[in-house]
Amino acid sequence: MKPNIVFLDAYSLGGADLSAIRTLGNYTSYDTTRPEEVVDRCREADIVITNKVVLDRTAIERLPRLRLICVAATGTNNIDLAAAAEHGIAVRNAVGYSTHAVTETTVGAALALLRQVVYYDRYTKEHYACAERQFHFGRTTRQLYGSRWGIIGLGNIGRNVARVAEALGCEVAYTSTSGVVREEPYPAKPLDELLAWADVVSIHCPLTEHTRGLIGARELSQMKPSALLINVARGGIVDEAALAAALDAGQLAGAALDVFVHEPLEVGNPLLAIREPERLLLSPHNAWSPVEAVEVLVECIARNIRENWKND
């Protein structure tokens, strides 16, 4: 007997071909689902697929038929894992599908900030046609080669960023947020030491009680004024108000964020009002989303269903 499969926020895969999932059961899809709609929409579901829709304890306890939750992402912070385990519900995420995509976003952001891409793009479009001189040096640019790259969280993505950064001529070190000690090809440093040492700091750790607020005003003050901070992990790891203040105070040269505490960004977020917006690159949590990565993600979800669904 085929399972009932419900996808709560299919819009989050950007119109991808979901036929590999649809053929595995009696499939129902919703573009978006509000919190108050979760229980009614999942009441008859054996399998629920969600990207960002939260399945908390209250919802899980009202879904006795549910046996498998497939997260259409790597992070599982939107699922109450303890409640799922207590009710015999398996939770499976998608691991590794976006490693290359997020790595490219991370390195691309560093290069864009070092080269002042936003500033020089605007200058060329607005002023270069009538410029008196051939060259313009309105902003100092720097090269990545020879710099120090510090990585917070050396998982799949962090390790791949380290590999690419090293290939581009960077010296790499990392700090672990899990406390797990492993043999790595890069030196480990305490967080405070890493922040003071690095020219580029990129964040690749999960959002946990330990990492929530990990980078706040104190930590930002330890970074070099010439350093860059890149967060492609989860919102909440970086204190956004503290980051905006640090950029305005010149405590670091630039930052790039693909993730935020509230998504989409709320009106009034201090990141939207910094004095020199060229020093801050923002993207709408889409570092993971190249079409090639989404195709792999869909297959990951389908494989999780095939491998974990068992008819009673």
C-alpha positions in Angstrom: 0.0 0.0 0.0 1.4 3.4 -1.0 1.9 6.0 1.7 0.1 9.3 1.8 2.8 12.0 1.2 2.2 15.7 2.0 4.7 18.4 1.0 3.9 21.5 3.1 6.0 24.1 1.3 6.8 23.0 -2.2 7.4 26.5 -3.4 10.7 26.3 -1.5 12.2 24.1 -4.3 11.6 26.8 -6.9 9.4 24.9 -9.3 11.7 21.8 -9.5 10.5 18.6 -11.1 9.1 16.6 -8.2 8.0 13.5 -10.2 10.6 11.3 -8.4 8.7 12.0 -5.2 5.1 12.1 -6.5 5.4 8.5 -7.9 6.2 7.1 -4.4 2.8 7.5 -2.9 -0.5 9.4 -2.8 1.0 12.8 -3.1 -0.5 16.1 -2.0 1.4 19.4 -2.4 0.9 22.9 -0.9 2.9 25.9 -2.0 2.9 27.3 1.5 1.4 26.3 4.8 0.7 28.5 7.8 1.3 27.2 11.3 -2.4 26.8 12.0 -2.9 24.7 8.9 -0.2 22.1 9.6 -2.3 19.6 11.6 -5.3 19.6 9.2 -3.2 19.2 6.2 -1.1 16.4 7.7 -3.9 14.5 9.5 -3.9 11.6 7.0 -0.2 11.8 6.1 2.1 8.9 6.6 5.0 11.0 5.3 5.4 14.8 5.6 8.0 16.8 3.6 8.9 20.2 4.9 11.6 22.7 4.2 10.8 25.6 6.6 7.4 24.8 8.0 7.8 23.9 11.7 6.6 20.6 13.1 6.7 21.2 16.8 5.6 18.9 19.7 2.0 20.1 19.6 1.6 19.3 15.9 3.5 16.0 16.2 1.3 14.7 19.1 -1.8 15.4 17.0 -0.6 13.3 14.0 -0.8 9.6 15.2 -0.5 8.3 11.6 2.7 10.1 10.8 5.8 7.8 10.5 8.3 9.8 8.5 9.4 13.4 8.3 11.6 14.3 5.3 13.3 17.7 5.7 13.9 19.3 2.3 17.1 20.8 3.6 20.1 19.9 5.7 19.2 21.7 9.0 16.5 20.0 11.2 16.0 22.9 13.6 12.4 23.3 12.5 11.5 19.8 13.8 11.0 18.8 17.4 13.4 15.8 17.2 12.7 14.7 20.8 8.9 14.6 20.2 9.4 12.8 16.9 11.5 10.1 18.5 9.1 9.6 21.4 6.3 8.9 18.9 8.4 6.6 16.7 8.6 9.0 13.8 11.8 8.9 11.7 13.3 12.2 10.7 15.5 12.3 7.6 17.3 15.4 6.2 19.1 15.9 2.9 22.9 15.9 3.4 25.5 17.0 0.9 23.2 18.2 -1.9 24.3 21.9 -1.6 28.0 21.5 -0.6 29.4 22.9 -3.8 26.7 25.5 -4.2 27.2 27.0 -0.7 31.0 26.8 -1.1 30.8 28.8 -4.3 28.5 31.4 -2.6 30.9 31.7 0.3 34.0 32.1 -1.8 32.2 34.4 -4.3 31.0 36.6 -1.5 34.6 37.0 -0.1 35.9 37.9 -3.6 33.1 40.3 -4.2 33.8 42.1 -0.9 37.5 42.2 -1.4 37.2 43.5 -5.0 34.4 46.0 -4.0 32.3 44.6 -6.8 29.1 46.4 -5.8 30.8 49.8 -5.6 32.7 49.5 -8.8 29.7 48.2 -10.7 27.6 51.2 -9.7 30.4 53.6 -10.4 31.0 52.2 -13.9 27.3 52.4 -14.8 26.8 55.8 -13.4 30.0 57.8 -13.8 32.6 56.1 -16.0 31.2 57.2 -19.3 32.0 60.8 -18.5 35.0 60.3 -16.3 38.1 62.5 -16.8 40.6 59.7 -16.0 41.1 56.2 -17.2 41.4 54.6 -13.8 39.3 55.1 -10.7 40.4 54.2 -7.2 37.4 55.1 -5.1 37.7 52.0 -2.9 40.7 50.0 -2.0 40.6 46.4 -3.3 42.4 43.4 -2.0 43.3 39.9 -3.2 42.4 36.7 -1.5 45.7 35.0 -2.2 47.9 35.0 0.9 45.1 35.7 3.4 44.1 33.8 6.4 40.7 32.0 6.3 39.0 31.0 9.5 36.2 28.4 9.4 33.6 28.0 12.1 32.3 24.5 11.8 34.3 22.0 9.7 31.5 19.8 8.5 30.9 18.9 4.8 30.5 22.5 3.7 33.2 23.9 6.0 35.7 21.3 4.9 34.9 22.0 1.2 35.3 25.8 1.7 38.7 25.0 3.4 39.8 23.0 0.4 38.9 25.7 -2.1 40.3 28.5 0.0 43.6 26.6 0.4 43.6 26.0 -3.4 43.3 29.8 -3.9 46.3 30.4 -1.7 44.8 31.0 1.7 46.1 29.7 5.0 43.2 27.9 6.7 42.3 27.2 10.3 39.1 26.3 12.0 37.2 26.1 15.2 34.8 23.3 16.2 31.4 24.1 17.7 30.5 20.5 18.4 33.4 19.7 20.7 34.2 16.6 18.7 37.9 16.2 18.2 39.0 14.8 14.8 42.2 14.5 12.9 42.0 17.3 10.3 44.5 18.7 7.8 44.0 22.2 9.3 44.9 23.5 12.7 42.2 24.0 15.2 42.0 27.3 17.2 39.7 28.5 20.0 37.0 30.8 18.6 38.5 34.0 20.1 42.0 33.2 18.7 40.5 32.3 15.3 38.6 35.6 15.1 41.7 37.7 15.9 43.8 35.6 13.4 41.6 35.5 10.3 41.2 37.8 7.4 38.1 36.0 6.3 35.7 34.2 8.8 33.0 32.0 7.3 30.3 30.2 9.4 29.2 26.7 8.5 27.9 25.3 11.8 24.3 24.3 12.7 22.1 26.4 14.8 22.0 24.9 18.3 21.6 26.3 21.8 25.4 26.4 21.9 25.8 28.4 18.6 22.8 30.7 19.0 24.3 34.2 19.4 27.8 32.8 18.9 29.0 35.9 17.1 28.0 39.0 19.1 29.5 42.4 19.9 32.3 41.0 21.9 33.4 38.5 19.2 33.1 41.1 16.4 35.3 43.4 18.4 38.1 40.8 18.3 38.2 40.7 14.5 40.6 42.8 12.4 39.2 46.0 11.0 40.2 44.7 7.6 38.5 41.3 8.1 35.3 39.9 6.5 32.6 37.9 8.1 30.4 35.5 6.0 27.4 33.6 7.4 25.8 31.0 5.1 24.8 28.7 7.9 21.8 29.8 9.9 20.3 33.0 11.1 20.6 33.5 14.9 24.3 32.5 15.0 25.2 36.2 14.3 23.8 39.1 16.3 22.5 41.2 13.4 22.3 44.5 15.4 25.8 44.0 16.7 27.0 43.3 13.1 25.4 46.5 11.8 27.0 48.5 14.6 30.4 46.9 14.0 30.2 47.7 10.3 29.2 51.3 11.0 32.0 51.6 13.5 34.7 50.2 11.2 35.4 47.2 13.4 35.4 45.0 10.3 35.7 45.7 6.6 32.7 43.9 5.3 30.2 41.0 5.7 27.9 38.8 3.7 24.8 37.1 5.0 22.6 34.6 3.3 20.6 33.7 6.4 18.8 35.8 9.0 17.0 35.5 12.3 13.7 36.3 10.6 13.2 35.3 7.0 12.2 37.2 5.1 13.9 40.2 6.6 11.7 42.4 8.7 11.3 46.1 8.0 13.5 48.0 10.4 16.3 45.4 10.5 19.5 47.4 11.3 21.3 45.6 8.5 19.2 47.5 6.0 20.3 50.9 7.3 24.1 50.7 7.6 25.9 53.8 6.4 28.0 52.1 3.7 25.7 49.4 2.1 28.5 48.4 -0.3 30.2 46.8 2.7 27.4 44.3 3.2 26.2 41.7 0.8 22.7 40.2 1.5 21.0 37.3 -0.3 17.6 35.7 0.5 18.8 32.4 1.8 19.4 31.0 -1.6 23.1 29.9 -1.4 21.9 26.3 -1.7 19.6 26.8 -4.7 21.3 26.3 -8.1 19.2 24.1 -10.3 21.9 21.4 -10.2 21.8 21.3 -6.4 18.0 21.2 -6.3 17.9 18.2 -8.6 20.2 16.4 -6.1 18.0 17.5 -3.3 14.9 16.1 -4.9 16.6 12.8 -5.3 17.8 12.9 -1.7 14.2 13.3 -0.5 13.0 10.4 -2.8 15.8 8.2 -1.6 14.9 9.0 2.1 11.3 7.9 1.4 12.3 4.7 -0.4 14.8 3.7 2.3 12.7 4.6 5.3 9.1 3.9 4.4 7.9 0.4 5.5 4.3 -0.7 5.2 2.9 -1.9 8.5 
